[in-house]
Amino acid sequence: MAERPLRLGVAGLGRAFGIMLPTLERDPRIELVAAADPRPEATRKFAEEFGGRTYETTAALCADPDVEAIYVATPHERHAEDAIVAAERGKHVLVEKPMAISLAQASAMIEAAERAGTALVVGHSHGFDRPVRRARELVERGDFGAVRMIHAQYYTDFLYRPRRAEELVTEKGGGVVFSQGAHQVDIVRLLGGGRVARVRAATGAWDAARPTEGAYAALLTFAGGAFASLVYSGYAHFDGDEFCGGVSELGHPKSPDAYGGARRSLQRAASDTEEAALKMARNYGGAEHGRRKADRALAPSHEHFGFVLVSCDRADLRPLPAGVMIYGDGEASLEPLPGPRVPRAEVIDELHAAVRRGRAPLHDGRWGMATLEVCLAILASARSASDVVLQHQVGVPS
């Protein structure tokens, strides 16, 4: 007998929800029943599309007795407050990355879920991507020996996509370290065993009109001796999707004509207010959302987060949108993976299993807190020009 769908309420119908929507509407394990957002155009569209109840606040959404779980997709600075309210009302929580913007907030979220006996899953991050998970499975199989080194790099236009003013303030969770570092750190922690011992990093904030971190480089040393180098730039010049066969981060083919599109679009905004309006137009319910096929179309390839290479004793492993390349002692070969039938289904795997079967998720609160700790360490190390030793790391469950 099939398990009944999980009745999901959405807190925040912004860009994150719009990107996650192809998953939520295709996965039969999810039923969208309610949503909260202060924008009437967003809640009106949600009611039209899904017939769900709508609210102006997360607190009102969490009071809905028919909602079993809340997907917290509000701005970063609200994650902790909204997740705690949900747990206190007995709701399971799927919270967007980063789970919070301070370790104290993350700890409070974990404690609230534990008191309530509810599940807390942190995602989506690209650590859920099927090729990354398959690379981890190959590592765990042991055929290639121990992981010795990981290199991850990605170059995007992230900093020049339309932003709310708060998204350009680091203290409010803005900049690439919180938003993009959470993806990259999650990937290398999964591949390297989870427990990062110390971090040394530098960051770049090179555009006075976008006064937050737009780039970073970091060296992570794991408890077992492996190390990982991370490089990220969101300054909209080189496009890291070139290293992934021209496949975009969300798994769609990318046209060369799209180059420079973010900066061109941003030129339409002459003020912070106009830029925020551009962002709202791209969000769910906005005038521009859904106009592109890619907004709701099924991607033919798996999602990715740029170039990743895992060096083991007897092979290098490279997750790709089509599978995992294995560069062995005598030959190189691709272990292909079938294309996704439901994008980001791995997120629902963890959430559904946690709620319906009581299975502990990999991306639980403590895992999310450990990833956040590394992101905060990148910022702290860049400020102090010294190593930062970590205290809240957890390993990858067997």
Secondary structure, DSSP 8 states (H G I E B T S, - for coil): -----EEEEEE--SHHHHHHHHHHHH-TTEEEEEEE-S-HHHHHHHHHHH--EEESSHHHHHT-TT--EEEE-S-GGGHHHHHHHHHHTT-EEEE-SSS-SSHHHHHHHHHHHHHHT--EEE---GGG-HHHHHHHHHHHH-TT--EEEEEEEEE--GGGS---GGGG-GGGT-SHHHHTHHHHHHHHHHHHTS-EEEEEEEEE---TTS-S--EEEEEEEETTS-EEEEEEE-SSSS-GGGGGTTB-TTS-B--GGGTTHHHHHHTT-SSHHHHHHHHHHHSTTSSSTT-SGGGTS--SS----SEEEEEESS-EEEEETTEEEEE-SS-EEEEE----SSTTHHHHHHHHHHHHH----TT-HHHHHHHHHHHHHHHHHHHHTS-EE-S-------
